[in-house]
Amino acid sequence: ARKMSSERFQVFVTRNDMPQGGIDLLKKECDVKMSTHPSTMPREELLKAIAGVNGIFCSLTDRIDKEVLDAAGPGLKVIGTISVGHDHIDLAECKKRGVQIGYTPDVLTDATAELTMALLLSTSRRLPEAQHEARTGGWKSWAPTWMTGPGLAGSTVGIVGFGRIGQAVARRVKAFNTKKILYFNRSERPEAQETGAIKVTFDELLTQSDFIICCAALVPETKAMFNKAAFEKMKNTAIFINTSRGGTVDQDALIEALQNNTIRAAGLDVTTPEPLPLDNPLLKLPNCVVLPHIGSAAIETRNTMSELTANNILAALKGKPMPAEL
Ligand code: DGY
Protein backbone atom coordinates (compact mmCIF):
# COMPACT_ATOMS: atom_id res chain seq x y z
CA ALA A 1 0.00 0.00 0.00
CA ARG A 2 1.06 3.53 -0.70
CA LYS A 3 2.40 5.38 2.31
CA MET A 4 0.37 8.26 3.64
CA SER A 5 1.74 11.65 2.75
CA SER A 6 2.79 12.22 6.34
CA GLU A 7 4.96 9.09 6.28
CA ARG A 8 6.78 9.97 3.11
CA PHE A 9 10.44 10.89 3.29
CA GLN A 10 11.12 14.59 3.57
CA VAL A 11 13.69 15.98 1.17
CA PHE A 12 14.86 19.57 1.00
CA VAL A 13 16.30 21.05 -2.19
CA THR A 14 18.59 24.03 -1.54
CA ARG A 15 17.80 26.04 -4.68
CA ASN A 16 14.78 26.43 -6.93
CA ASP A 17 16.67 26.17 -10.22
CA MET A 18 17.85 22.55 -10.03
CA PRO A 19 17.39 20.76 -13.38
CA GLN A 20 13.91 19.26 -13.45
CA GLY A 21 14.87 15.61 -14.07
CA GLY A 22 15.98 14.93 -10.50
CA ILE A 23 13.19 16.94 -8.93
CA ASP A 24 10.57 14.91 -10.80
CA LEU A 25 12.15 11.66 -9.61
CA LEU A 26 12.14 12.81 -6.00
CA LYS A 27 8.56 14.05 -6.11
CA LYS A 28 7.28 10.63 -7.11
CA GLU A 29 8.42 9.14 -3.84
CA CYS A 30 9.09 11.93 -1.35
CA ASP A 31 7.72 15.14 0.04
CA VAL A 32 9.94 17.71 -1.59
CA LYS A 33 10.40 21.19 -0.19
CA MET A 34 12.49 23.65 -2.06
CA SER A 35 14.29 26.92 -1.55
CA THR A 36 12.61 29.90 -3.20
CA HIS A 37 16.01 31.23 -4.31
CA PRO A 38 17.45 30.61 -7.77
CA SER A 39 20.84 31.06 -6.10
CA THR A 40 22.59 30.14 -2.87
CA MET A 41 20.18 30.24 0.02
CA PRO A 42 20.89 32.64 2.86
CA ARG A 43 22.45 30.52 5.58
CA GLU A 44 19.90 31.34 8.30
CA GLU A 45 17.06 30.41 6.00
CA LEU A 46 18.73 27.13 5.06
CA LEU A 47 19.30 26.18 8.69
CA LYS A 48 15.60 26.73 9.48
CA ALA A 49 14.30 25.02 6.37
CA ILE A 50 16.12 21.72 6.86
CA ALA A 51 14.92 21.01 10.41
CA GLY A 52 13.67 17.43 10.52
CA VAL A 53 14.36 16.46 6.90
CA ASN A 54 15.64 13.02 5.84
CA GLY A 55 17.54 14.12 2.77
CA ILE A 56 19.17 17.29 1.41
CA PHE A 57 19.69 17.89 -2.31
CA CYS A 58 22.43 20.52 -2.39
CA SER A 59 25.03 22.06 -4.67
CA LEU A 60 28.66 23.06 -4.27
CA THR A 61 27.58 26.52 -3.15
CA ASP A 62 26.17 25.12 0.11
CA ARG A 63 28.65 24.51 2.89
CA ILE A 64 27.56 21.26 4.55
CA ASP A 65 29.14 21.27 7.99
CA LYS A 66 28.41 20.44 11.60
CA GLU A 67 26.01 23.38 11.89
CA VAL A 68 23.91 22.15 8.96
CA LEU A 69 23.89 18.57 10.22
CA ASP A 70 22.83 19.77 13.68
CA ALA A 71 20.09 21.93 12.19
CA ALA A 72 18.72 19.00 10.18
CA GLY A 73 18.74 16.74 13.23
CA PRO A 74 18.94 12.98 13.73
CA GLY A 75 16.41 12.17 11.00
CA LEU A 76 18.91 13.15 8.33
CA LYS A 77 20.06 10.10 6.33
CA VAL A 78 21.59 11.47 3.18
CA ILE A 79 23.18 14.47 1.50
CA GLY A 80 23.09 14.45 -2.30
CA THR A 81 25.31 17.01 -3.96
CA ILE A 82 24.91 17.84 -7.64
CA SER A 83 28.68 17.83 -8.16
CA VAL A 84 31.62 15.51 -8.33
CA GLY A 85 33.64 17.85 -6.11
CA HIS A 86 32.91 17.50 -2.43
CA ASP A 87 35.23 19.96 -0.72
CA HIS A 88 32.12 21.82 0.50
CA ILE A 89 31.06 18.83 2.62
CA ASP A 90 32.53 17.85 5.98
CA LEU A 91 32.93 14.14 5.24
CA ALA A 92 34.23 13.20 8.68
CA GLU A 93 31.29 14.83 10.40
CA CYS A 94 28.81 13.06 8.09
CA LYS A 95 30.52 9.73 8.66
CA LYS A 96 30.43 10.19 12.41
CA ARG A 97 26.66 10.62 12.26
CA GLY A 98 26.04 7.92 9.68
CA VAL A 99 24.84 10.44 7.09
CA GLN A 100 25.53 9.04 3.61
CA ILE A 101 26.78 11.25 0.80
CA GLY A 102 25.89 10.97 -2.86
CA TYR A 103 27.81 12.78 -5.61
CA THR A 104 27.95 12.84 -9.44
CA PRO A 105 31.16 11.31 -10.84
CA ASP A 106 31.44 10.07 -14.47
CA VAL A 107 28.35 11.81 -15.86
CA LEU A 108 30.17 15.15 -16.12
CA THR A 109 33.58 13.88 -17.20
CA ASP A 110 33.09 14.52 -20.94
CA ALA A 111 31.49 17.93 -20.44
CA THR A 112 34.26 19.08 -18.11
CA ALA A 113 37.00 17.73 -20.38
CA GLU A 114 35.38 19.56 -23.33
CA LEU A 115 35.31 22.81 -21.41
CA THR A 116 38.93 22.28 -20.40
CA MET A 117 39.86 22.04 -24.08
CA ALA A 118 37.77 25.13 -24.85
CA LEU A 119 39.58 27.07 -22.14
CA LEU A 120 42.97 25.76 -23.22
CA LEU A 121 42.40 26.88 -26.82
CA SER A 122 40.75 30.17 -25.82
CA THR A 123 43.72 31.03 -23.67
CA SER A 124 46.50 29.88 -26.00
CA ARG A 125 44.93 31.35 -29.13
CA ARG A 126 43.61 34.40 -27.25
CA LEU A 127 40.00 34.12 -28.41
CA PRO A 128 38.40 36.64 -26.01
CA GLU A 129 41.08 39.24 -26.85
CA ALA A 130 40.72 38.55 -30.58
CA GLN A 131 36.95 38.84 -30.46
CA HIS A 132 37.26 42.09 -28.56
CA GLU A 133 39.52 43.44 -31.35
CA ALA A 134 37.06 42.32 -34.03
CA ARG A 135 34.20 44.05 -32.23
CA THR A 136 35.98 47.29 -31.39
CA GLY A 137 37.87 48.15 -34.55
CA GLY A 138 41.25 46.75 -33.61
CA TRP A 139 41.09 44.51 -36.69
CA LYS A 140 42.79 46.71 -39.30
CA SER A 141 44.04 44.03 -41.66
CA TRP A 142 45.37 40.48 -41.59
CA ALA A 143 48.79 40.74 -39.95
CA PRO A 144 51.42 38.02 -39.68
CA THR A 145 52.34 38.38 -36.01
CA TRP A 146 49.11 39.83 -34.65
CA MET A 147 47.09 37.82 -32.09
CA THR A 148 49.52 34.94 -32.19
CA GLY A 149 49.82 32.37 -29.43
CA PRO A 150 51.42 28.98 -28.95
CA GLY A 151 49.87 25.94 -30.66
CA LEU A 152 49.25 22.60 -29.01
CA ALA A 153 50.82 20.55 -31.80
CA GLY A 154 54.33 19.47 -30.86
CA SER A 155 53.96 20.71 -27.28
CA THR A 156 54.33 19.03 -23.91
CA VAL A 157 51.15 19.03 -21.83
CA GLY A 158 51.25 18.38 -18.09
CA ILE A 159 48.11 17.23 -16.31
CA VAL A 160 47.96 17.51 -12.53
CA GLY A 161 45.41 15.08 -11.10
CA PHE A 162 44.97 12.07 -13.36
CA GLY A 163 41.54 10.83 -12.34
CA ARG A 164 38.50 10.54 -14.57
CA ILE A 165 38.63 14.12 -15.84
CA GLY A 166 42.42 14.32 -16.16
CA GLN A 167 42.40 11.14 -18.27
CA ALA A 168 39.57 12.45 -20.46
CA VAL A 169 41.57 15.64 -21.03
CA ALA A 170 44.63 13.55 -21.96
CA ARG A 171 42.64 11.70 -24.64
CA ARG A 172 41.47 14.97 -26.16
CA VAL A 173 44.87 16.65 -25.93
CA LYS A 174 46.48 13.69 -27.70
CA ALA A 175 44.25 14.29 -30.72
CA PHE A 176 45.97 17.68 -31.14
CA ASN A 177 49.29 16.02 -32.05
CA THR A 178 51.06 16.96 -28.87
CA LYS A 179 54.61 15.67 -28.44
CA LYS A 180 54.31 14.44 -24.87
CA ILE A 181 51.72 14.15 -22.13
CA LEU A 182 52.98 14.17 -18.54
CA TYR A 183 50.92 13.62 -15.45
CA PHE A 184 51.33 14.07 -11.73
CA ASN A 185 49.12 12.01 -9.46
CA ARG A 186 49.33 10.44 -5.99
CA SER A 187 49.27 6.96 -7.48
CA GLU A 188 50.32 5.52 -10.82
CA ARG A 189 47.33 5.24 -13.19
CA PRO A 190 47.35 2.23 -15.55
CA GLU A 191 44.85 4.13 -17.73
CA ALA A 192 47.78 6.34 -18.77
CA GLN A 193 48.86 3.62 -21.21
CA GLU A 194 45.99 4.56 -23.50
CA THR A 195 47.43 8.03 -24.15
CA GLY A 196 51.07 7.30 -23.39
CA ALA A 197 50.98 9.81 -20.56
CA ILE A 198 54.11 9.61 -18.41
CA LYS A 199 54.05 9.86 -14.61
CA VAL A 200 56.52 12.47 -13.35
CA THR A 201 57.14 14.43 -10.17
CA PHE A 202 55.35 17.73 -9.67
CA ASP A 203 58.63 19.61 -10.24
CA GLU A 204 59.36 17.72 -13.46
CA LEU A 205 55.89 18.50 -14.72
CA LEU A 206 56.24 22.19 -13.88
CA THR A 207 59.63 22.61 -15.53
CA GLN A 208 58.94 20.56 -18.68
CA SER A 209 55.37 21.46 -19.67
CA ASP A 210 54.23 24.08 -22.15
CA PHE A 211 50.67 23.73 -20.91
CA ILE A 212 49.83 22.82 -17.32
CA ILE A 213 46.30 21.73 -16.59
CA CYS A 214 44.94 21.28 -13.08
CA CYS A 215 42.30 18.55 -12.81
CA ALA A 216 42.99 17.63 -9.18
CA ALA A 217 40.33 17.48 -6.49
CA LEU A 218 40.73 20.04 -3.73
CA VAL A 219 42.01 18.17 -0.68
CA PRO A 220 44.54 19.19 1.97
CA GLU A 221 47.45 17.90 -0.20
CA THR A 222 46.43 19.96 -3.24
CA LYS A 223 45.49 23.16 -1.42
CA ALA A 224 47.45 26.07 -2.94
CA MET A 225 49.86 23.62 -4.61
CA PHE A 226 50.18 26.16 -7.44
CA ASN A 227 52.04 28.72 -5.35
CA LYS A 228 54.78 31.27 -6.05
CA ALA A 229 57.48 28.58 -6.13
CA ALA A 230 55.43 26.49 -8.57
CA PHE A 231 54.84 29.39 -10.98
CA GLU A 232 58.54 30.26 -10.84
CA LYS A 233 59.46 26.72 -11.87
CA MET A 234 57.22 26.92 -14.94
CA LYS A 235 58.61 28.04 -18.31
CA ASN A 236 57.98 31.73 -18.89
CA THR A 237 56.05 30.66 -21.99
CA ALA A 238 53.82 28.30 -19.99
CA ILE A 239 50.05 28.47 -19.98
CA PHE A 240 48.22 27.41 -16.82
CA ILE A 241 44.66 26.07 -16.92
CA ASN A 242 42.47 25.29 -13.92
CA THR A 243 39.10 23.54 -14.17
CA SER A 244 39.10 21.90 -10.73
CA ARG A 245 38.80 24.23 -7.74
CA GLY A 246 40.16 27.70 -7.13
CA GLY A 247 41.64 26.53 -3.84
CA THR A 248 44.40 24.56 -5.60
CA VAL A 249 45.94 27.91 -6.52
CA ASP A 250 47.57 30.64 -4.47
CA GLN A 251 45.70 33.27 -6.43
CA ASP A 252 47.85 36.23 -5.38
CA ALA A 253 50.91 34.33 -6.59
CA LEU A 254 49.15 33.63 -9.89
CA ILE A 255 48.24 37.30 -10.35
CA GLU A 256 51.85 38.25 -9.73
CA ALA A 257 53.10 35.58 -12.15
CA LEU A 258 50.77 36.90 -14.86
CA GLN A 259 51.64 40.55 -14.21
CA ASN A 260 55.39 39.86 -14.29
CA ASN A 261 55.21 37.46 -17.23
CA THR A 262 56.65 34.69 -15.06
CA ILE A 263 54.22 32.62 -17.15
CA ARG A 264 52.53 33.56 -20.40
CA ALA A 265 48.84 33.20 -19.58
CA ALA A 266 46.18 31.47 -17.51
CA GLY A 267 42.70 30.11 -18.19
CA LEU A 268 40.50 29.65 -15.14
CA ASP A 269 37.06 28.14 -14.79
CA VAL A 270 37.35 28.29 -11.00
CA THR A 271 38.56 31.04 -8.68
CA THR A 272 38.64 32.15 -5.06
CA PRO A 273 36.10 33.38 -4.24
CA GLU A 274 33.26 32.60 -6.62
CA PRO A 275 31.92 34.75 -8.08
CA LEU A 276 35.19 36.62 -8.52
CA PRO A 277 34.71 40.28 -7.46
CA LEU A 278 34.67 42.59 -10.47
CA ASP A 279 37.69 44.53 -9.23
CA ASN A 280 39.89 41.42 -9.10
CA PRO A 281 43.05 41.92 -11.20
CA LEU A 282 42.48 38.57 -12.94
CA LEU A 283 39.52 40.14 -14.75
CA LYS A 284 41.66 43.00 -16.03
CA LEU A 285 44.72 41.11 -17.22
CA PRO A 286 44.83 40.57 -20.99
CA ASN A 287 46.66 37.26 -20.48
CA CYS A 288 43.98 35.72 -18.32
CA VAL A 289 40.70 34.13 -19.41
CA VAL A 290 38.16 33.71 -16.61
CA LEU A 291 35.00 31.64 -16.93
CA PRO A 292 32.25 31.48 -14.28
CA HIS A 293 32.60 27.80 -13.20
CA ILE A 294 30.80 26.28 -16.20
CA GLY A 295 32.85 23.07 -16.60
CA SER A 296 29.89 20.72 -16.42
CA ALA A 297 27.37 23.13 -17.95
CA ALA A 298 26.30 21.01 -20.90
CA ILE A 299 22.49 20.90 -20.99
CA GLU A 300 22.09 17.11 -20.94
CA THR A 301 24.91 16.72 -18.43
CA ARG A 302 23.27 18.98 -15.90
CA ASN A 303 19.98 17.11 -16.15
CA THR A 304 21.76 13.76 -15.78
CA MET A 305 23.60 15.15 -12.73
CA SER A 306 20.26 16.15 -11.25
CA GLU A 307 18.79 12.68 -11.85
CA LEU A 308 21.84 10.96 -10.38
CA THR A 309 21.64 13.20 -7.31
CA ALA A 310 17.98 12.26 -6.85
CA ASN A 311 18.68 8.56 -7.38
CA ASN A 312 21.46 8.71 -4.80
CA ILE A 313 19.10 10.27 -2.29
CA LEU A 314 16.26 7.82 -3.03
CA ALA A 315 18.53 4.79 -2.75
CA ALA A 316 19.94 5.89 0.60
CA LEU A 317 16.48 6.64 1.98
CA LYS A 318 15.26 3.19 0.95
CA GLY A 319 18.36 1.47 2.33
CA LYS A 320 19.54 0.39 -1.12
CA PRO A 321 23.03 0.74 -2.64
CA MET A 322 23.52 4.27 -3.93
CA PRO A 323 24.53 4.64 -7.60
CA ALA A 324 27.37 6.97 -6.57
CA GLU A 325 28.23 7.10 -2.89
CA LEU A 326 31.28 8.84 -1.50
C1 DGY B 1 31.64 19.64 -9.78
O1 DGY B 1 30.82 18.79 -10.15
O2 DGY B 1 32.33 19.50 -8.78
C2 DGY B 1 31.78 20.86 -10.62
O3 DGY B 1 32.57 21.82 -10.06
C3 DGY B 1 30.43 21.42 -11.00
O4 DGY B 1 29.87 20.50 -11.86
Boltz pocket constraint, residues with backbone or C-beta under 6 A from the ligand:
constraints:
  - pocket:
      binder: B
      contacts: [[A, 60], [A, 82], [A, 83], [A, 84], [A, 85], [A, 86], [A, 104], [A, 108], [A, 243], [A, 244], [A, 293], [A, 295], [A, 296]]
      max_distance: 6.0
